[in-house]
Every structure is written in C-alpha cells, then in structure tokens.
Amino acid sequence: MGDRSGAVRSQPVAVGALVLVGFVSVLVSSVTSMALAPLAAAMGVSMAAVVQVTTAFLITAGLALPVAGWAVDRAGGRLVLLIGIAVFAAGALGGGLAGSFDQLIAARAVQGLGGGSLEPACLALISRITDRRRIGAVMGLMASAINVAPVVGPVFGAVLLSWAGWRGIFLFSAPPMMLAAGLLLLSLPRRVGEEPVPGAPRDGSDPDGPSRPDLAGLVLLGLGFTGVVFALARLGAAAPWTVAGAALAGAALLVIYVRRALGMPDPAVDPRLFADPRFAGAAAIMALGGALLFSMLTVVPLIAREAWGLSGLAQAVPLGAFGTGVLISMSASGALSDRIGSRRIVTVGAVCAALALAAVAVCLLIGTQMTVSLVLLVLAGASYGAVSAPTFASIYRILPEKTAGRGTTAALMGMQMGSALGVTGLGLLVDAPVAARFSWALGALALLMALASGIARAALTGEESSAR
C-alpha cells in the first residue's frame, strides 16, 4: 500500500499524539501501584480490598476490547480513540475526586472502559496514516514509549504521591490525554481517521464484513468473570454462601456463553480458536504473564515499603529495577523470535523468571542485602520480557491472517482477566497475617512462571518454521 501520510495535516504531531496516548495508558498502571498502600490506609480498607482498584480497571478494559475492535472497523480509529480518551479522562477525574471507596472503584471501572479502546484504535490509526515503508519505525517508537513507562512510572508515582497524595495518582493522566485528543483533532482530518475499513458497511448488511457486536455475549462474559473475581476477592471477608454463590453463578454464565458462542458465526470471543493447542497455549501464557506483571506492580512497592523500609523516591527503586529488565529484553527477544520462533525463548525466559522470583522470596526470608534482590528483580524483569513479547508475536505466526485480529482480541481479553484474577489472589496473600507473606506471594508467582514454561514447551510447537 502507498504513502497515506499526505492527507494528514501534520504527520509528526499525529504520531506524537498516538505515542503519548500509548505511553500514558501504560504509565497509569505503574503509577497507580505506588498508591495502593497509602490508599488502603486512607480509605480504611484491607489490601485484599484495595486491589479492586486494579481489578476493576482490568475487567472493564478487557470487556471493551472486542467492542472497540468492531467500532474501529466500522467508524475508523479517530472517532473511537477520541471517545476512548474522553471516557478514560472522565474515569481519571472521577477517581481523583472520589469521596468513597465505592466511588473510586466505579470511576476505575469507567476508566477501564476507555482504556480498553485505546490500543486497537491507536494501532488502527498508525496503520492508516503511516507509509508502509516506515511502519516499522513508527511501531518501534510506540513500543519504546510503552516499554519505558514501567521504568519511569514508579519514580514518577513516588514523586506524585509525595506532592499530591493519592488523589494526584488518579488525576494526573487526564491533562496529557486531553492534550493528545487536541493534537489529534488538529492533525487528523475526519476523512483520514473516521472512514470505515474498506468492505465494512455501517449497516451490517454485508455477511462477509464485520458483524454487529455480540452484546449479549459481552454481558454473559462480563457478569461471568465479575462473579468469579468477586468470589475470589471476598474469600475470608464475606459469608461462605455469598462467595460460593458468586463463584457458581459466574462459572455458570461462562459455561452458557461458551455453549452459545459455539453456535454463532461471529461471537464476541470465539472459543473455537482455542481448539488449536498452539493458540490456546499462547493465550494461557499471556494470561499467566499478565497475572505476573500486574502482581509485580502491586507487590514490589509493598515489599519496598514494608520489608525494606524504603520511602519517597527510594520506594520506587525496586519496581524500577524490574521495569528496567523488561525494557532491556522485550524488543530484543521479540526480534529474536522472528528468526528462531518463540518456543525456546519463552521456555527459557519463564524458567529464569521462576528462578529469579524464587530467589527473591528466599532473600526476603533469610534477610539478604537488598542489593542482591534488586539484581534479581532486574533478571526477573528481563526474563518476563523474554516471555511476553515472543508469546504475543507467536499469535501472528500461529493463526491465519483472517483470524489473527480476532485471536489477538481473545488473547488480550484473556490477559486482562488473568491479570485481574492474579492481582486479586495476590491481595489475599499479602493481606495474610504472617511474616513471610511477601515470600509466599513471590513463590506463587514463581509457580506461575514454571507453569508457563511447561505450557510453552508443550504447546508452542510448529511455529518456528514460519519464523524463518
């Protein structure tokens, strides 16, 4: 395809705005993690409860993904992105101005709805406004910004927390997001960013084009996952019958969804994709990786604060060490997987991540110097990067081109839900009244990576040849 940048009023401004959106959307996660302990104290809730600040965002973001993908196909990325930014910023303002914990959770759920639409819309716009000969450079710029966010996020979050308190942690993202929206309005005319994908009619009359969203399916998925996550979050804090009822209801709704989806040509998430064991394995690894990443964003600041006695900017150093490792390895491991496939890289990376996390757990138990643990956290981050990027890339080698987009959406939804369940489970572990609770939490994360290694070795077969 040819150069599409000619219709854009300012290519650098448009790309800069998209990169800013990607950077801020990832930065929010690492910045929010720095506020969980102070937020729990300010709101008078337990750590098991305060992690709902993260899980509420993850669940609604995961549910927004398929709707956003459908809307991008029909209305173009510009309109979807502007709406997503507005919803995201509204959620940020609502969180910062919340007068109660319930209001904060509701605001984070709203923010997640906006956040889930940002990635598909950004990728669609980059694809439409960038010359094919320069798409690699632009995508590389976006990837660099996203990978830098976990490194600078902890430091920025610590500074913001000391200056503005926990409310500033939520309010900060609204201004740069609105700035990005203004830049997009100035640089992208409507005819560039709001035309539908060729062949995708707006009225849904073409059976070969994108169909209407499976709203009933999304409701079943949302209620099902919410029931399961709620049950896990309320273990030990609610009556047993309440927990059991929520878990059974959630599981039943998920079963109903799967049975319904198997009889539909275009469900919200197609369970038939998981009949390919390679895709199922990659999706499972992404879910485990999401659980690890968001759990680390939650637990490492707590370890820095409570186990190592760090405060202020120093409290951000351990999470920054983990983020530095991710930054070092993610791009390199993704590029290497293009040459040799993902199986060996992911298997070795997951084993190394498990060993590094287990070693940090032991260091906490025996009271080893913090410096040793910081080195191990860099190694854990680098190992996670070697799991994450190659696994995501493998989806495009496993699935045919016509189903790759739908498979990506399904895998990203699974990653969001895995992240939500992982953070919820972690909240239960770190809230336990035992001295070794952080070691138990890291040990559990090490087991997740050991499981990911086994899945990679067994499932990610046959995609190496297509990488060569």
C-alpha positions in Angstrom: 0.0 0.0 0.0 1.2 3.5 -0.7 2.0 6.6 1.4 -1.0 7.7 3.3 0.6 10.5 5.2 -0.2 13.1 2.6 -3.8 13.5 3.8 -2.6 14.1 7.4 -2.1 17.8 8.4 1.0 17.0 10.4 2.4 13.5 10.5 4.8 14.2 13.4 2.1 15.7 15.5 -0.3 12.9 14.8 2.3 10.2 15.6 3.4 12.1 18.7 -0.2 12.2 20.0 -0.6 8.5 19.4 2.7 7.7 21.2 1.6 10.0 24.1 -1.7 8.0 24.4 0.2 4.7 24.5 2.7 5.9 27.0 0.2 7.4 29.4 -2.1 4.4 29.2 0.7 2.1 30.4 2.2 4.7 32.8 -1.1 4.7 34.7 -0.7 1.1 35.8 2.8 1.5 37.3 1.9 4.9 38.9 -1.3 3.5 40.4 0.6 0.6 42.0 2.6 3.1 44.1 -0.6 4.4 45.8 -2.2 1.1 46.9 -0.8 1.0 50.4 -1.5 4.7 51.2 -4.9 4.4 49.6 -5.8 1.4 51.8 -4.8 3.4 54.9 -6.7 6.5 53.7 -9.9 4.5 52.8 -9.7 2.2 55.8 -9.8 -1.0 53.7 -7.6 -4.1 53.6 -5.0 -4.9 50.8 -7.3 -7.7 49.7 -10.0 -5.0 49.1 -7.8 -2.2 47.7 -6.5 -4.3 44.8 -10.0 -3.9 43.4 -8.7 -0.5 42.2 -6.7 -2.5 39.7 -9.0 -5.4 39.0 -12.0 -3.1 38.2 -9.9 -1.4 35.5 -8.6 -4.7 34.1 -12.0 -6.3 33.8 -13.7 -3.4 32.1 -10.7 -2.8 29.8 -10.8 -6.5 28.8 -14.6 -6.2 28.0 -14.1 -3.1 26.0 -11.5 -4.6 23.6 -13.9 -6.5 21.3 -16.4 -3.7 21.1 -13.6 -1.2 20.3 -12.2 -3.5 17.6 -15.6 -3.8 15.9 -16.1 0.0 16.2 -12.7 0.7 14.6 -13.7 -1.5 11.6 -16.9 0.4 11.2 -16.2 4.0 12.2 -12.4 4.3 12.0 -9.8 4.8 14.6 -10.1 8.5 15.1 -13.6 8.6 16.5 -13.1 5.5 18.6 -9.8 6.9 20.0 -11.3 10.3 20.8 -14.3 8.7 22.6 -11.9 6.3 24.5 -9.7 9.2 25.6 -12.7 11.2 26.9 -14.0 8.2 28.8 -10.5 7.4 30.2 -10.0 11.0 31.3 -13.5 11.1 32.9 -12.6 8.0 34.9 -9.4 9.6 36.0 -11.1 12.7 37.2 -13.8 10.6 38.9 -11.1 8.6 40.7 -9.2 11.6 41.9 -12.4 13.3 43.2 -14.0 10.2 44.7 -15.5 10.6 48.1 -15.6 7.0 49.0 -14.0 3.7 48.1 -17.1 2.5 46.2 -17.0 5.7 44.1 -13.3 5.1 43.4 -13.9 1.6 42.2 -16.8 2.8 39.9 -14.5 5.5 38.5 -11.7 3.0 37.8 -14.2 0.8 36.0 -15.2 3.7 33.8 -11.5 4.5 33.1 -11.0 0.8 32.1 -13.8 1.1 29.5 -11.9 3.9 27.9 -8.5 2.3 28.4 -9.6 -0.9 26.6 -10.4 1.1 23.4 -7.1 2.9 23.2 -4.8 0.1 21.9 -6.9 -1.1 19.0 -7.7 2.5 18.0 -4.1 3.6 18.2 -2.9 0.6 16.1 -5.6 1.2 13.5 -4.6 4.9 13.1 -0.9 4.2 12.9 -1.7 1.6 10.2 -3.8 4.1 8.2 -1.7 7.2 8.4 1.8 5.7 8.0 3.6 4.8 4.8 4.1 1.0 4.7 7.9 1.6 4.2 8.0 3.5 7.6 5.5 1.4 9.6 8.3 -0.5 11.4 10.0 2.7 12.6 6.7 4.1 13.9 5.7 0.9 15.6 9.2 0.8 17.1 8.7 4.3 18.5 5.4 3.3 20.1 6.9 0.1 21.5 9.8 2.1 23.0 7.4 4.5 24.7 5.3 1.7 26.1 8.4 -0.2 27.4 9.8 2.9 29.0 6.6 3.6 31.0 7.2 0.8 33.6 10.7 2.2 34.3 9.8 5.8 34.8 6.3 5.1 36.3 7.5 4.1 39.8 9.7 7.2 40.2 7.0 9.5 38.8 4.4 7.8 41.0 6.5 8.3 44.2 7.1 12.0 43.4 3.4 12.5 42.6 2.4 10.7 45.8 4.6 12.9 48.0 3.4 16.1 46.3 -0.3 15.5 45.7 -1.3 12.4 47.7 -3.3 9.5 46.4 -5.8 11.8 44.5 -3.0 13.0 42.3 -2.2 9.5 41.3 -5.5 9.3 39.5 -5.9 12.9 38.4 -2.5 13.2 36.6 -3.4 11.3 33.5 -6.4 13.5 32.4 -4.4 16.5 31.2 -1.9 14.6 28.9 -4.8 12.6 27.5 -6.8 15.7 26.7 -3.7 17.2 25.2 -3.3 14.2 22.9 -7.0 14.5 21.9 -6.5 18.1 21.0 -3.4 17.3 18.9 -5.3 14.5 17.1 -8.2 16.9 16.3 -5.6 19.4 14.8 -3.5 16.9 12.9 -6.0 14.4 11.6 -8.9 15.4 9.3 -12.1 13.4 9.7 -11.7 11.9 6.2 -8.5 10.2 7.3 -9.3 8.8 10.7 -13.0 8.2 10.5 -13.6 6.2 7.3 -14.6 2.6 7.9 -12.4 -0.3 6.9 -12.9 -0.9 3.1 -15.7 -3.5 2.7 -17.1 -2.9 6.2 -20.5 -1.3 5.7 -22.0 0.6 8.6 -25.4 -1.0 8.4 -24.2 -4.6 8.9 -25.8 -5.8 5.6 -22.7 -7.5 4.2 -22.4 -11.0 5.6 -18.7 -11.0 4.8 -18.0 -7.8 6.6 -17.6 -7.3 10.3 -20.9 -8.2 12.1 -22.6 -6.3 14.9 -21.0 -6.8 18.3 -22.3 -9.7 20.3 -23.7 -7.6 23.1 -25.5 -10.5 24.8 -22.2 -12.4 24.8 -20.3 -9.5 26.3 -22.9 -9.3 29.1 -22.5 -13.0 29.8 -18.7 -12.7 29.7 -18.7 -9.6 31.9 -21.1 -11.0 34.5 -19.4 -14.4 34.5 -15.9 -13.1 35.0 -17.1 -10.5 37.5 -18.8 -13.2 39.5 -15.6 -15.3 39.6 -13.4 -12.4 40.5 -15.8 -11.1 43.2 -15.9 -14.6 44.8 -12.1 -14.8 44.9 -11.8 -11.2 46.3 -14.3 -11.9 49.1 -12.8 -15.1 50.3 -12.5 -14.8 54.1 -14.3 -11.5 54.1 -17.8 -12.5 53.2 -20.2 -15.3 54.2 -19.3 -18.6 52.7 -22.6 -18.9 50.9 -22.1 -15.4 49.3 -18.7 -16.5 48.0 -19.9 -19.9 46.8 -23.0 -18.3 45.1 -21.0 -15.7 43.2 -18.4 -18.3 42.1 -21.1 -20.8 40.9 -23.1 -18.1 39.2 -20.1 -16.7 37.4 -19.0 -20.2 36.3 -22.5 -21.0 35.1 -22.6 -17.8 33.0 -19.3 -18.6 31.4 -20.5 -22.1 30.5 -23.6 -20.6 29.0 -21.5 -18.1 27.0 -19.3 -20.9 25.6 -22.2 -23.0 24.5 -23.9 -20.0 22.9 -20.7 -18.9 21.2 -20.1 -22.3 19.6 -23.4 -21.9 17.7 -22.6 -18.4 16.4 -20.6 -17.4 13.3 -19.1 -14.3 15.0 -19.2 -14.3 18.8 -17.5 -11.7 21.0 -14.7 -14.2 21.7 -14.7 -17.3 19.6 -13.9 -20.4 21.7 -13.2 -22.3 18.5 -9.9 -20.5 18.2 -8.8 -22.4 21.3 -9.2 -25.7 19.5 -5.7 -25.0 18.2 -3.4 -26.1 21.1 -0.7 -23.7 20.0 -3.1 -20.7 20.2 -4.6 -22.0 23.5 -1.1 -22.3 24.9 0.0 -18.8 23.8 -3.2 -17.4 25.2 -2.6 -19.2 28.5 0.9 -17.9 28.7 -0.3 -14.4 28.1 -2.8 -14.7 30.9 -0.1 -16.0 33.2 2.2 -13.2 32.1 -0.5 -10.6 32.8 -1.0 -12.1 36.2 2.7 -11.8 36.9 3.1 -8.3 35.6 0.2 -6.7 37.5 1.0 -8.7 40.6 4.6 -7.4 40.5 3.3 -3.9 40.0 1.3 -4.4 43.2 3.6 -6.4 45.5 7.0 -4.8 44.8 6.1 -1.4 46.1 4.7 -3.1 49.2 7.9 -5.0 49.7 10.0 -1.8 49.3 7.8 -0.1 51.9 7.2 -2.8 54.5 10.1 -5.3 54.1 12.9 -2.9 53.2 11.7 0.3 54.9 12.0 2.5 51.9 10.0 5.7 51.4 9.8 8.6 49.0 11.8 8.2 45.8 13.7 5.2 47.2 10.5 3.3 47.3 10.4 3.4 43.5 13.8 1.8 43.0 12.8 -1.9 43.3 9.9 -1.6 40.8 12.2 0.5 38.6 14.7 -2.4 38.6 12.1 -4.8 37.4 10.9 -2.4 34.7 14.5 -1.9 33.6 14.8 -5.6 33.0 11.6 -5.6 31.0 12.9 -2.7 28.9 16.2 -4.4 28.2 14.8 -7.7 26.9 11.4 -7.1 25.4 12.4 -5.7 22.0 15.4 -7.9 21.6 13.5 -11.1 22.4 10.7 -10.2 20.1 13.1 -9.7 17.2 14.9 -12.9 18.0 11.6 -14.8 17.9 11.2 -13.6 14.3 14.3 -15.7 13.5 14.1 -18.8 15.6 10.4 -18.9 16.8 9.0 -18.4 20.3 9.1 -21.8 21.9 12.7 -21.9 23.1 12.8 -18.2 24.1 9.6 -18.4 26.1 10.6 -21.7 27.8 14.0 -20.4 28.9 12.6 -17.0 29.9 9.9 -18.5 32.0 12.3 -20.8 33.8 14.7 -17.9 34.5 11.8 -15.7 35.8 10.6 -18.5 38.1 14.2 -19.0 39.5 14.7 -15.2 39.9 11.4 -14.8 41.8 12.0 -17.8 44.0 15.5 -16.4 44.8 14.0 -13.0 45.8 11.5 -14.9 48.0 14.4 -16.7 49.7 16.3 -13.5 50.1 13.3 -12.0 51.9 13.1 -15.0 54.2 16.7 -15.0 55.3 17.3 -11.2 55.3 19.8 -11.0 52.4 21.0 -7.5 51.5 18.6 -5.6 49.3 21.2 -5.1 46.6 21.1 -8.8 45.8 17.3 -8.7 45.5 17.5 -5.7 43.2 19.8 -7.6 40.8 17.4 -10.5 40.9 14.5 -8.2 40.1 16.3 -6.9 37.0 16.8 -10.5 36.0 13.1 -11.3 36.7 12.0 -8.3 34.5 14.3 -9.3 31.7 13.0 -12.9 31.9 9.4 -11.7 31.8 10.2 -9.6 28.8 11.5 -12.7 27.1 8.2 -14.4 27.8 5.8 -11.6 26.9 7.0 -10.3 23.5 7.7 -13.6 21.8 4.4 -15.1 23.0 2.4 -12.2 21.6 4.3 -12.4 18.3 3.6 -16.1 18.1 -0.1 -15.5 17.7 0.5 -13.9 14.3 2.5 -17.0 13.2 0.0 -19.5 14.5 -3.3 -18.1 13.2 -4.2 -17.4 9.6 -4.3 -13.7 8.7 -8.1 -13.6 8.5 -8.4 -14.7 12.2 -5.3 -13.1 13.6 -7.1 -9.9 14.6 -9.9 -11.8 16.4 -7.3 -14.1 18.0 -5.4 -11.1 19.3 -8.5 -9.7 20.9 -9.3 -13.0 22.5 -5.8 -13.3 23.9 -5.7 -9.7 25.2 -9.1 -10.3 26.9 -7.6 -13.4 28.5 -4.6 -11.4 29.6 -6.8 -8.8 31.2 -8.8 -11.4 33.0 -5.7 -13.3 34.1 -4.3 -10.1 35.4 -7.4 -9.4 37.4 -7.5 -12.8 38.9 -3.8 -12.7 39.6 -3.9 -9.4 41.4 -7.0 -10.5 43.4 -5.2 -13.7 44.6 -2.1 -11.7 45.4 -4.2 -9.3 47.5 -5.3 -12.3 49.6 -1.7 -13.5 50.1 -0.2 -10.2 51.1 -3.1 -9.4 53.4 -2.4 -12.6 55.4 -1.1 -12.0 59.0 2.1 -13.9 58.5 5.7 -12.5 58.5 6.6 -14.4 55.3 3.6 -13.3 53.3 5.7 -11.5 50.7 7.8 -14.6 50.2 4.7 -16.7 49.8 3.4 -14.2 47.2 6.7 -14.3 45.2 6.7 -18.0 45.4 3.2 -18.2 44.0 4.3 -16.0 41.1 7.4 -18.3 40.5 5.0 -21.2 40.2 3.0 -19.3 37.6 6.2 -18.9 35.5 7.1 -22.5 36.0 3.7 -23.4 34.6 4.2 -21.0 31.7 7.5 -22.7 30.9 5.8 -26.1 30.7 3.0 -24.8 28.5 5.5 -23.2 26.1 7.5 -26.3 25.8 4.4 -28.4 25.1 2.2 -26.0 23.1 4.4 -23.6 21.1 5.4 -26.1 18.5 5.4 -25.8 14.8 5.5 -22.0 14.6 9.3 -22.0 14.4 9.3 -22.9 10.7 7.1 -19.9 9.9 9.5 -17.6 11.7 12.4 -18.5 9.5 
